[in-house]
Every structure is written in C-alpha cells, then in structure tokens.
Amino acid sequence: MISSTSTNNAASVIRVKAIDHVTIVVDDLSRSRDFYRDLLGMVEVDRPDFGFPGHWLQAGATQVHLIETMAGSSEPGGGLDPDQVSSGLTHHFAFEVDDAELAHQILLSAGVRIQGGPRKRPDGCMQLWFYDPDGHCVEVFDRTGSTPDSGEQQ
C-alpha cells in the first residue's frame, strides 16, 4: 500500500492528465447506444475495428465506450466473461450537465429508473442518480449553486 505521506518525486509518480474514457459492458449495444446518444445527448464518434462490436460516444472531452458481454471470453477489451464483470467494483460514474432538475424531468418522462435525487450537495451542486438500460448507476450534476472552489463529484 502506498503511504499518503510518501515523498512523490517525478520519476516515481504517474501524472494522470485526464479521464479519457469509461468502458461499460452492456447486454444490447443498440439499446445502450440509443440511450446515451438519444437521451443523454452524446455524439457517436468513429471507432476503430477491434474485431469485436462496440460503440464510442463523446461527451465533452470524455468518451463512453460500449462493449457487449460475450460468455466464455476473457480476452482483454473484447467480450468479457460475465463472471468477471459481475465482480467489478464500479459504483457509479458522473456527467456534468447544465440543469440537473431538467435532466430529472427528461429521464422521468423517458421512463428511466431514478435511484436518488435530485438533491443539493453540501457544495451547492444539484445531483441525481439513475440506471442505464444495463443497470449501471449514472450520476448527473450541475454546478449552478456551487461555491467557487468546490464541485468535486462524490
């Protein structure tokens, strides 16, 4: 385990610049692409041919990559074994939006299952959680009520 008090020198620390993409395993590529593209407003972008099906969607500087579960395969990247996927520890991922309350209304009218919220965080941001078609927990939040040096996702 790395100590939080350890000295970080340039040669021993990986400097993460940004989150480039999140890859999620889905049961139905078309259904999930439609959800992220048509309901959440992401833009579908070109995807190289990796030899297995998938979709890439762009949201600002970050992408969501969708791949399907293929039973019996544990090849890196392409179809993941469902037993391996079910042991993952991802809790949720979050997207910043202009208006979380409006997002809530749109999600409700589309019949999306809401997990919680909208609620105001201690820093003033509004947030809510919902489930995508494959049961992944997604958060959207806005910074309309946030204080100047706040806004970290929980």
OpenMM code with the backbone's topology and positions (N, CA, C; nanometers):
from openmm import Vec3, app, unit

residues = "MET ILE SER SER THR SER THR ASN ASN ALA ALA SER VAL ILE ARG VAL LYS ALA ILE ASP HIS VAL THR ILE VAL VAL ASP ASP LEU SER ARG SER ARG ASP PHE TYR ARG ASP LEU LEU GLY MET VAL GLU VAL ASP ARG PRO ASP PHE GLY PHE PRO GLY HIS TRP LEU GLN ALA GLY ALA THR GLN VAL HIS LEU ILE GLU THR MET ALA GLY SER SER GLU PRO GLY GLY GLY LEU ASP PRO ASP GLN VAL SER SER GLY LEU THR HIS HIS PHE ALA PHE GLU VAL ASP ASP ALA GLU LEU ALA HIS GLN ILE LEU LEU SER ALA GLY VAL ARG ILE GLN GLY GLY PRO ARG LYS ARG PRO ASP GLY CYS MET GLN LEU TRP PHE TYR ASP PRO ASP GLY HIS CYS VAL GLU VAL PHE ASP ARG THR GLY SER THR PRO ASP SER GLY GLU GLN GLN".split()
positions = [
    Vec3(0.0849, -0.1179, 0.0000),
    Vec3(0.0000, 0.0000, 0.0000),
    Vec3(0.0893, 0.1241, 0.0000),
    Vec3(0.0509, 0.2242, -0.0738),
    Vec3(0.1276, 0.3478, -0.0822),
    Vec3(0.0847, 0.4408, 0.0295),
    Vec3(0.1806, 0.4939, 0.1001),
    Vec3(0.1518, 0.5853, 0.2103),
    Vec3(0.1184, 0.7229, 0.1557),
    Vec3(0.0195, 0.7866, 0.2159),
    Vec3(-0.0168, 0.9217, 0.1728),
    Vec3(0.0886, 1.0232, 0.2133),
    Vec3(0.1804, 0.9821, 0.2986),
    Vec3(0.2864, 1.0735, 0.3414),
    Vec3(0.4157, 1.0497, 0.2651),
    Vec3(0.4138, 0.9552, 0.1692),
    Vec3(0.5366, 0.9277, 0.0949),
    Vec3(0.5747, 1.0479, 0.0096),
    Vec3(0.7033, 1.0608, -0.0150),
    Vec3(0.7538, 1.1698, -0.0972),
    Vec3(0.7339, 1.1335, -0.2433),
    Vec3(0.6722, 1.2225, -0.3194),
    Vec3(0.6478, 1.1982, -0.4606),
    Vec3(0.7521, 1.2696, -0.5441),
    Vec3(0.8438, 1.1924, -0.6037),
    Vec3(0.9363, 1.2560, -0.6963),
    Vec3(0.8924, 1.2235, -0.8377),
    Vec3(0.9349, 1.3045, -0.9322),
    Vec3(0.8877, 1.2954, -1.0699),
    Vec3(0.9118, 1.1585, -1.1321),
    Vec3(1.0170, 1.0896, -1.0927),
    Vec3(1.0491, 0.9608, -1.1524),
    Vec3(0.9613, 0.8477, -1.0997),
    Vec3(0.8944, 0.8660, -0.9874),
    Vec3(0.8183, 0.7562, -0.9285),
    Vec3(0.6673, 0.7784, -0.9257),
    Vec3(0.6191, 0.8851, -0.9872),
    Vec3(0.4766, 0.9151, -0.9832),
    Vec3(0.4218, 0.9252, -1.1248),
    Vec3(0.3139, 0.8532, -1.1496),
    Vec3(0.2439, 0.8662, -1.2766),
    Vec3(0.1507, 0.9855, -1.2640),
    Vec3(0.1610, 1.0800, -1.3527),
    Vec3(0.0767, 1.2003, -1.3500),
    Vec3(-0.0420, 1.1819, -1.4448),
    Vec3(-0.1571, 1.1565, -1.3889),
    Vec3(-0.2776, 1.1408, -1.4698),
    Vec3(-0.3200, 1.2784, -1.5184),
    Vec3(-0.3401, 1.2917, -1.6504),
    Vec3(-0.3782, 1.4199, -1.7082),
    Vec3(-0.5293, 1.4379, -1.7150),
    Vec3(-0.6023, 1.3314, -1.7391),
    Vec3(-0.7478, 1.3423, -1.7536),
    Vec3(-0.8076, 1.2032, -1.7642),
    Vec3(-0.9376, 1.1930, -1.7453),
    Vec3(-1.0079, 1.0689, -1.7759),
    Vec3(-1.0444, 1.0761, -1.9236),
    Vec3(-0.9940, 0.9827, -2.0015),
    Vec3(-1.0181, 0.9815, -2.1450),
    Vec3(-1.1506, 0.9133, -2.1782),
    Vec3(-1.1721, 0.7959, -2.1205),
    Vec3(-1.2957, 0.7236, -2.1494),
    Vec3(-1.3311, 0.6281, -2.0365),
    Vec3(-1.4570, 0.5897, -2.0362),
    Vec3(-1.5099, 0.4878, -1.9464),
    Vec3(-1.5685, 0.3807, -2.0374),
    Vec3(-1.5290, 0.2553, -2.0169),
    Vec3(-1.5843, 0.1454, -2.0956),
    Vec3(-1.6826, 0.0690, -2.0086),
    Vec3(-1.8023, 0.0516, -2.0609),
    Vec3(-1.9018, -0.0238, -1.9853),
    Vec3(-1.9500, -0.1425, -2.0683),
    Vec3(-1.9742, -0.2512, -2.0006),
    Vec3(-2.0218, -0.3737, -2.0633),
    Vec3(-2.1740, -0.3705, -2.0638),
    Vec3(-2.2326, -0.3941, -2.1810),
    Vec3(-2.3776, -0.3853, -2.1973),
    Vec3(-2.4324, -0.5148, -2.2573),
    Vec3(-2.5615, -0.5359, -2.2408),
    Vec3(-2.6267, -0.6544, -2.2970),
    Vec3(-2.6725, -0.6329, -2.4408),
    Vec3(-2.7061, -0.5093, -2.4765),
    Vec3(-2.7616, -0.4789, -2.6080),
    Vec3(-2.6985, -0.3484, -2.6565),
    Vec3(-2.6062, -0.3593, -2.7520),
    Vec3(-2.5328, -0.2412, -2.7995),
    Vec3(-2.6245, -0.1337, -2.8561),
    Vec3(-2.7196, -0.1718, -2.9373),
    Vec3(-2.8080, -0.0725, -2.9995),
    Vec3(-2.8902, 0.0013, -2.8950),
    Vec3(-2.9476, -0.0735, -2.8015),
    Vec3(-3.0293, -0.0115, -2.6964),
    Vec3(-2.9459, 0.0861, -2.6140),
    Vec3(-2.8250, 0.0464, -2.5760),
    Vec3(-2.7401, 0.1330, -2.4940),
    Vec3(-2.6892, 0.2528, -2.5729),
    Vec3(-2.6533, 0.2325, -2.7003),
    Vec3(-2.6120, 0.3454, -2.7847),
    Vec3(-2.7251, 0.4468, -2.7939),
    Vec3(-2.8466, 0.3982, -2.8172),
    Vec3(-2.9616, 0.4881, -2.8274),
    Vec3(-2.9823, 0.5653, -2.6973),
    Vec3(-2.9656, 0.4997, -2.5833),
    Vec3(-2.9822, 0.5641, -2.4525),
    Vec3(-2.8816, 0.6777, -2.4352),
    Vec3(-2.7540, 0.6496, -2.4555),
    Vec3(-2.6507, 0.7514, -2.4340),
    Vec3(-2.6526, 0.8596, -2.5419),
    Vec3(-2.6851, 0.8223, -2.6652),
    Vec3(-2.6881, 0.9196, -2.7743),
    Vec3(-2.8178, 1.0000, -2.7732),
    Vec3(-2.9307, 0.9318, -2.7713),
    Vec3(-3.0587, 0.9993, -2.7907),
    Vec3(-3.1154, 1.0615, -2.6641),
    Vec3(-3.0899, 1.0024, -2.5475),
    Vec3(-3.1437, 1.0566, -2.4230),
    Vec3(-3.0437, 1.1474, -2.3520),
    Vec3(-2.9161, 1.1069, -2.3494),
    Vec3(-2.8150, 1.1886, -2.2811),
    Vec3(-2.7427, 1.2841, -2.3754),
    Vec3(-2.7723, 1.2788, -2.5034),
    Vec3(-2.7207, 1.3769, -2.5981),
    Vec3(-2.5742, 1.3623, -2.6354),
    Vec3(-2.5166, 1.2441, -2.6135),
    Vec3(-2.3775, 1.2236, -2.6529),
    Vec3(-2.3702, 1.2051, -2.8036),
    Vec3(-2.2530, 1.2303, -2.8589),
    Vec3(-2.2332, 1.2206, -3.0028),
    Vec3(-2.1572, 1.0916, -3.0330),
    Vec3(-2.2119, 1.0108, -3.1234),
    Vec3(-2.1405, 0.8895, -3.1623),
    Vec3(-2.0220, 0.9281, -3.2499),
    Vec3(-1.9062, 0.8712, -3.2205),
    Vec3(-1.7837, 0.9013, -3.2948),
    Vec3(-1.7285, 0.7721, -3.3546),
    Vec3(-1.6393, 0.7891, -3.4536),
    Vec3(-1.5792, 0.6733, -3.5190),
    Vec3(-1.5044, 0.5865, -3.4190),
    Vec3(-1.5111, 0.4570, -3.4417),
    Vec3(-1.4450, 0.3585, -3.3560),
    Vec3(-1.3621, 0.2671, -3.4451),
    Vec3(-1.2350, 0.2459, -3.4107),
    Vec3(-1.1532, 0.1533, -3.4895),
    Vec3(-1.2117, 0.0119, -3.4855),
    Vec3(-1.1767, -0.0702, -3.5837),
    Vec3(-1.2227, -0.2086, -3.5860),
    Vec3(-1.1315, -0.2928, -3.4985),
    Vec3(-1.1795, -0.3258, -3.3791),
    Vec3(-1.1025, -0.4068, -3.2855),
    Vec3(-1.1301, -0.5559, -3.3036),
    Vec3(-1.2189, -0.5912, -3.3954),
    Vec3(-1.2530, -0.7306, -3.4151),
    Vec3(-1.3684, -0.7769, -3.3281),
    Vec3(-1.4290, -0.6865, -3.2559),
    Vec3(-1.5479, -0.7166, -3.1764),
    Vec3(-1.6363, -0.5930, -3.1793),
    Vec3(-1.7676, -0.6099, -3.1655),
    Vec3(-1.8594, -0.4964, -3.1775),
    Vec3(-1.8525, -0.3997, -3.0595),
    Vec3(-1.8872, -0.2753, -3.0878),
    Vec3(-1.8918, -0.1731, -2.9839),
    Vec3(-1.9291, -0.0385, -3.0422),
    Vec3(-1.9495, 0.0589, -2.9552),
    Vec3(-1.9790, 0.1967, -2.9960),
    Vec3(-1.9002, 0.2914, -2.9071),
    Vec3(-1.8559, 0.4033, -2.9650),
    Vec3(-1.7913, 0.5097, -2.8886),
    Vec3(-1.8801, 0.6328, -2.8955),
    Vec3(-1.9001, 0.6963, -2.7796),
    Vec3(-1.9800, 0.8182, -2.7719),
    Vec3(-1.8995, 0.9249, -2.7006),
    Vec3(-1.9121, 1.0489, -2.7462),
    Vec3(-1.8340, 1.1608, -2.6938),
    Vec3(-1.9218, 1.2520, -2.6100),
    Vec3(-1.8692, 1.2926, -2.4931),
    Vec3(-1.9341, 1.3910, -2.4061),
    Vec3(-1.8259, 1.4872, -2.3614),
    Vec3(-1.8187, 1.6038, -2.4234),
    Vec3(-1.7096, 1.6961, -2.3919),
    Vec3(-1.5775, 1.6331, -2.4321),
    Vec3(-1.4832, 1.6302, -2.3399),
    Vec3(-1.3516, 1.5723, -2.3678),
    Vec3(-1.3450, 1.4240, -2.3311),
    Vec3(-1.4544, 1.3677, -2.2826),
    Vec3(-1.4552, 1.2294, -2.2354),
    Vec3(-1.5448, 1.1435, -2.3241),
    Vec3(-1.5057, 1.0179, -2.3387),
    Vec3(-1.5857, 0.9247, -2.4169),
    Vec3(-1.6409, 0.8137, -2.3286),
    Vec3(-1.7545, 0.7596, -2.3716),
    Vec3(-1.8096, 0.6375, -2.3147),
    Vec3(-1.7977, 0.5324, -2.4238),
    Vec3(-1.7317, 0.4216, -2.3918),
    Vec3(-1.7159, 0.3113, -2.4858),
    Vec3(-1.8085, 0.1986, -2.4420),
    Vec3(-1.8892, 0.1505, -2.5333),
    Vec3(-1.9830, 0.0423, -2.5052),
    Vec3(-1.9331, -0.0856, -2.5707),
    Vec3(-1.9256, -0.1940, -2.4937),
    Vec3(-1.8926, -0.3251, -2.5482),
    Vec3(-1.9927, -0.4254, -2.4931),
    Vec3(-2.0128, -0.5342, -2.5675),
    Vec3(-2.1076, -0.6369, -2.5248),
    Vec3(-2.0386, -0.7467, -2.4469),
    Vec3(-2.1125, -0.8088, -2.3572),
    Vec3(-2.0652, -0.9269, -2.2862),
    Vec3(-2.0758, -1.0459, -2.3801),
    Vec3(-1.9699, -1.1227, -2.3889),
    Vec3(-1.9727, -1.2457, -2.4671),
    Vec3(-1.9297, -1.3589, -2.3761),
    Vec3(-2.0207, -1.4456, -2.3400),
    Vec3(-1.9910, -1.5556, -2.2479),
    Vec3(-1.8764, -1.6406, -2.3010),
    Vec3(-1.7900, -1.6833, -2.2105),
    Vec3(-1.6807, -1.7718, -2.2452),
    Vec3(-1.5554, -1.7024, -2.2929),
    Vec3(-1.5537, -1.5712, -2.2987),
    Vec3(-1.4362, -1.4995, -2.3461),
    Vec3(-1.3832, -1.4095, -2.2365),
    Vec3(-1.2520, -1.4112, -2.2197),
    Vec3(-1.1913, -1.3194, -2.1231),
    Vec3(-1.0793, -1.2409, -2.1894),
    Vec3(-1.0855, -1.2297, -2.3217),
    Vec3(-0.9849, -1.1523, -2.3937),
    Vec3(-0.9916, -1.0069, -2.3503),
    Vec3(-0.8747, -0.9438, -2.3289),
    Vec3(-0.8762, -0.8030, -2.2885),
    Vec3(-0.9516, -0.7180, -2.3898),
    Vec3(-1.0420, -0.6371, -2.3419),
    Vec3(-1.1136, -0.5443, -2.4283),
    Vec3(-1.2353, -0.6030, -2.4944),
    Vec3(-1.2205, -0.7137, -2.5630),
    Vec3(-1.3338, -0.7658, -2.6364),
    Vec3(-1.4195, -0.8537, -2.5506),
    Vec3(-1.5299, -0.8908, -2.5672),
    Vec3(-1.6216, -0.9642, -2.4840),
    Vec3(-1.5662, -1.0134, -2.3511),
    Vec3(-1.6166, -0.9645, -2.2450),
    Vec3(-1.5722, -1.0019, -2.1119),
    Vec3(-1.6608, -1.1116, -2.0561),
    Vec3(-1.6005, -1.2015, -1.9816),
    Vec3(-1.6736, -1.3095, -1.9171),
    Vec3(-1.7707, -1.2495, -1.8150),
    Vec3(-1.8989, -1.2837, -1.8212),
    Vec3(-1.9956, -1.2262, -1.7267),
    Vec3(-1.9566, -1.2456, -1.5805),
    Vec3(-1.8906, -1.3583, -1.5482),
    Vec3(-1.8481, -1.3804, -1.4098),
    Vec3(-1.7426, -1.2791, -1.3670),
    Vec3(-1.6565, -1.2384, -1.4601),
    Vec3(-1.5556, -1.1376, -1.4281),
    Vec3(-1.6198, -1.0006, -1.4131),
    Vec3(-1.7140, -0.9707, -1.4998),
    Vec3(-1.7794, -0.8402, -1.4970),
    Vec3(-1.8568, -0.8219, -1.3672),
    Vec3(-1.9262, -0.9262, -1.3219),
    Vec3(-2.0093, -0.9122, -1.2030),
    Vec3(-1.9276, -0.8883, -1.0768),
    Vec3(-1.7976, -0.9133, -1.0820),
    Vec3(-1.7148, -0.8908, -0.9639),
    Vec3(-1.6514, -0.7519, -0.9641),
    Vec3(-1.6868, -0.6685, -1.0624),
    Vec3(-1.6305, -0.5343, -1.0690),
    Vec3(-1.6722, -0.4493, -0.9506),
    Vec3(-1.5951, -0.3445, -0.9243),
    Vec3(-1.6211, -0.2611, -0.8080),
    Vec3(-1.6676, -0.1205, -0.8436),
    Vec3(-1.7047, -0.0964, -0.9678),
    Vec3(-1.7502, 0.0359, -1.0066),
    Vec3(-1.8808, 0.0682, -0.9351),
    Vec3(-1.8872, 0.1854, -0.8720),
    Vec3(-2.0088, 0.2273, -0.8026),
    Vec3(-2.0964, 0.3101, -0.8962),
    Vec3(-2.0400, 0.4159, -0.9527),
    Vec3(-2.1121, 0.4979, -1.0491),
    Vec3(-2.0128, 0.5853, -1.1235),
    Vec3(-2.0581, 0.6449, -1.2322),
    Vec3(-1.9801, 0.7471, -1.2999),
    Vec3(-2.0706, 0.8671, -1.3193),
    Vec3(-2.0099, 0.9855, -1.3348),
    Vec3(-2.0878, 1.1094, -1.3319),
    Vec3(-2.0609, 1.1953, -1.4545),
    Vec3(-2.1653, 1.2655, -1.4971),
    Vec3(-2.1564, 1.3611, -1.6066),
    Vec3(-2.2059, 1.4963, -1.5575),
    Vec3(-2.1332, 1.6012, -1.5914),
    Vec3(-2.1798, 1.7360, -1.5610),
    Vec3(-2.2802, 1.7776, -1.6676),
    Vec3(-2.3913, 1.8370, -1.6245),
    Vec3(-2.4945, 1.8872, -1.7150),
    Vec3(-2.5250, 2.0324, -1.6790),
    Vec3(-2.5984, 2.1005, -1.7655),
    Vec3(-2.6344, 2.2393, -1.7375),
    Vec3(-2.7431, 2.2507, -1.6311),
    Vec3(-2.8364, 2.1549, -1.6275),
    Vec3(-2.9515, 2.1656, -1.5383),
    Vec3(-2.9949, 2.0261, -1.4922),
    Vec3(-2.9590, 1.9884, -1.3713),
    Vec3(-2.9913, 1.8554, -1.3186),
    Vec3(-3.1417, 1.8363, -1.3007),
    Vec3(-3.2131, 1.9424, -1.2638),
    Vec3(-3.3592, 1.9320, -1.2467),
    Vec3(-3.4266, 1.9020, -1.3807),
    Vec3(-3.3820, 1.9691, -1.4863),
    Vec3(-3.4361, 1.9426, -1.6195),
    Vec3(-3.4009, 1.8003, -1.6627),
    Vec3(-3.2785, 1.7577, -1.6364),
    Vec3(-3.2378, 1.6204, -1.6681),
    Vec3(-3.3296, 1.5210, -1.5975),
    Vec3(-3.3635, 1.5494, -1.4729),
    Vec3(-3.4536, 1.4633, -1.3956),
    Vec3(-3.5881, 1.4493, -1.4664),
    Vec3(-3.6451, 1.5608, -1.5108),
    Vec3(-3.7747, 1.5577, -1.5793),
    Vec3(-3.7673, 1.4784, -1.7099),
    Vec3(-3.6588, 1.4978, -1.7851),
    Vec3(-3.6419, 1.4259, -1.9120),
    Vec3(-3.6297, 1.2759, -1.8866),
    Vec3(-3.5507, 1.2393, -1.7866),
    Vec3(-3.5327, 1.0976, -1.7530),
    Vec3(-3.6651, 1.0347, -1.7086),
    Vec3(-3.7398, 1.1058, -1.6234),
    Vec3(-3.8701, 1.0547, -1.5787),
    Vec3(-3.9647, 1.0338, -1.6963),
    Vec3(-3.9699, 1.1322, -1.7866),
    Vec3(-4.0624, 1.1211, -1.8997),
    Vec3(-4.0218, 1.0095, -1.9954),
    Vec3(-3.8944, 0.9702, -1.9923),
    Vec3(-3.8473, 0.8597, -2.0765),
    Vec3(-3.8619, 0.7249, -2.0057),
    Vec3(-3.9127, 0.7266, -1.8821),
    Vec3(-3.9325, 0.6027, -1.8085),
    Vec3(-3.8065, 0.5445, -1.7470),
    Vec3(-3.7045, 0.6265, -1.7307),
    Vec3(-3.5781, 0.5801, -1.6731),
    Vec3(-3.5930, 0.5657, -1.5218),
    Vec3(-3.5384, 0.4588, -1.4680),
    Vec3(-3.5451, 0.4330, -1.3233),
    Vec3(-3.4489, 0.5258, -1.2496),
    Vec3(-3.5030, 0.6098, -1.1636),
    Vec3(-3.4241, 0.7046, -1.0849),
    Vec3(-3.3815, 0.6361, -0.9555),
    Vec3(-3.2542, 0.6460, -0.9212),
    Vec3(-3.2032, 0.5850, -0.7989),
    Vec3(-3.2130, 0.6813, -0.6815),
    Vec3(-3.1885, 0.8098, -0.7047),
    Vec3(-3.1959, 0.9080, -0.5974),
    Vec3(-3.1820, 1.0495, -0.6493),
    Vec3(-3.2351, 1.1434, -0.5703),
    Vec3(-3.2273, 1.2833, -0.6078),
    Vec3(-3.3441, 1.3227, -0.6966),
    Vec3(-3.3407, 1.4449, -0.7467),
    Vec3(-3.2283, 1.5378, -0.7317),
    Vec3(-3.2186, 1.5913, -0.5884),
    Vec3(-3.0952, 1.6176, -0.5504),
    Vec3(-3.0703, 1.6750, -0.4180),
    Vec3(-2.9520, 1.7696, -0.4275),
    Vec3(-2.9479, 1.8624, -0.3335),
    Vec3(-2.8388, 1.9596, -0.3307),
    Vec3(-2.7252, 1.9026, -0.2467),
    Vec3(-2.6038, 1.9035, -0.3031),
    Vec3(-2.4855, 1.8610, -0.2293),
    Vec3(-2.4447, 1.9719, -0.1337),
    Vec3(-2.3581, 1.9419, -0.0367),
    Vec3(-2.3113, 2.0454, 0.0559),
    Vec3(-2.2446, 2.1641, -0.0138),
    Vec3(-2.1880, 2.1405, -0.1330),
    Vec3(-2.1231, 2.2499, -0.2055),
    Vec3(-2.2201, 2.3273, -0.2940),
    Vec3(-2.3483, 2.2913, -0.2902),
    Vec3(-2.4493, 2.3641, -0.3657),
    Vec3(-2.4861, 2.3032, -0.4996),
    Vec3(-2.4074, 2.2097, -0.5491),
    Vec3(-2.4396, 2.1449, -0.6763),
    Vec3(-2.5641, 2.0580, -0.6610),
    Vec3(-2.6429, 2.0495, -0.7660),
    Vec3(-2.7577, 1.9583, -0.7694),
    Vec3(-2.7135, 1.8294, -0.8362),
    Vec3(-2.7574, 1.7159, -0.7806),
    Vec3(-2.7180, 1.5877, -0.8368),
    Vec3(-2.8343, 1.4894, -0.8302),
    Vec3(-2.8314, 1.3922, -0.9214),
    Vec3(-2.9247, 1.2814, -0.9164),
    Vec3(-2.8598, 1.1602, -0.9795),
    Vec3(-2.9118, 1.0434, -0.9432),
    Vec3(-2.8596, 0.9176, -0.9942),
    Vec3(-2.9720, 0.8403, -1.0601),
    Vec3(-2.9368, 0.7664, -1.1645),
    Vec3(-3.0333, 0.6833, -1.2356),
    Vec3(-2.9600, 0.5638, -1.2939),
    Vec3(-3.0369, 0.4702, -1.3481),
    Vec3(-2.9787, 0.3494, -1.4048),
    Vec3(-2.9925, 0.3493, -1.5562),
    Vec3(-2.8840, 0.3121, -1.6241),
    Vec3(-2.8910, 0.2972, -1.7691),
    Vec3(-2.9597, 0.1638, -1.8003),
    Vec3(-2.9810, 0.1309, -1.9278),
    Vec3(-3.0548, 0.0084, -1.9603),
    Vec3(-2.9907, -0.1208, -1.9084),
    Vec3(-2.8612, -0.1170, -1.8757),
    Vec3(-2.7928, -0.2370, -1.8272),
    Vec3(-2.7714, -0.2362, -1.6768),
    Vec3(-2.8309, -0.1380, -1.6075),
    Vec3(-2.8214, -0.1344, -1.4622),
    Vec3(-2.7015, -0.0610, -1.4059),
    Vec3(-2.6224, 0.0065, -1.4916),
    Vec3(-2.5117, 0.0873, -1.4411),
    Vec3(-2.5674, 0.2135, -1.3763),
    Vec3(-2.5154, 0.2477, -1.2607),
    Vec3(-2.5599, 0.3685, -1.1922),
    Vec3(-2.4859, 0.4891, -1.2501),
    Vec3(-2.5616, 0.5871, -1.2958),
    Vec3(-2.5064, 0.7073, -1.3582),
    Vec3(-2.5516, 0.8278, -1.2763),
    Vec3(-2.4600, 0.9212, -1.2536),
    Vec3(-2.4934, 1.0467, -1.1858),
    Vec3(-2.4867, 1.1596, -1.2873),
    Vec3(-2.5796, 1.2533, -1.2774),
    Vec3(-2.5651, 1.3812, -1.3463),
    Vec3(-2.5722, 1.4891, -1.2394),
    Vec3(-2.4962, 1.5939, -1.2610),
    Vec3(-2.4948, 1.7036, -1.1644),
    Vec3(-2.4740, 1.8338, -1.2389),
    Vec3(-2.5179, 1.9432, -1.1756),
    Vec3(-2.4889, 2.0755, -1.2313),
    Vec3(-2.4189, 2.1583, -1.1249),
    Vec3(-2.3507, 2.2595, -1.1697),
    Vec3(-2.2735, 2.3451, -1.0789),
    Vec3(-2.3433, 2.4784, -1.0524),
    Vec3(-2.4712, 2.4906, -1.0825),
    Vec3(-2.5388, 2.6198, -1.0729),
    Vec3(-2.5338, 2.6809, -0.9344),
    Vec3(-2.5355, 2.6003, -0.8295),
    Vec3(-2.5327, 2.6552, -0.6937),
    Vec3(-2.4008, 2.6334, -0.6229),
    Vec3(-2.2984, 2.5913, -0.6976),
    Vec3(-2.1722, 2.5565, -0.6324),
    Vec3(-2.0945, 2.6799, -0.5893),
    Vec3(-2.0121, 2.6590, -0.4888),
    Vec3(-1.9245, 2.7653, -0.4412),
    Vec3(-1.7973, 2.7632, -0.5239),
    Vec3(-1.7231, 2.8740, -0.5339),
    Vec3(-1.6104, 2.8859, -0.6259),
    Vec3(-1.5075, 2.7728, -0.6238),
    Vec3(-1.4629, 2.7258, -0.5103),
    Vec3(-1.3588, 2.6242, -0.5075),
    Vec3(-1.4135, 2.4856, -0.4785),
    Vec3(-1.5359, 2.4596, -0.5203),
    Vec3(-1.5968, 2.3297, -0.4942),
    Vec3(-1.6385, 2.2659, -0.6247),
    Vec3(-1.7119, 2.1574, -0.6125),
    Vec3(-1.7646, 2.0948, -0.7323),
    Vec3(-1.7108, 1.9562, -0.7583),
    Vec3(-1.6340, 1.8996, -0.6679),
    Vec3(-1.5860, 1.7634, -0.6859),
    Vec3(-1.7043, 1.6679, -0.6794),
    Vec3(-1.7064, 1.5674, -0.7677),
    Vec3(-1.8109, 1.4672, -0.7625),
    Vec3(-1.7894, 1.3792, -0.6410),
    Vec3(-1.8984, 1.3275, -0.5891),
    Vec3(-1.8908, 1.2338, -0.4764),
    Vec3(-1.8956, 1.0933, -0.5283),
] * unit.nanometer
topology = app.Topology()
chain = topology.addChain("A")
for resn in residues:
    res = topology.addResidue(resn, chain)
    for name in ("N", "CA", "C"):
        topology.addAtom(name, app.Element.getBySymbol(name[0]), res)
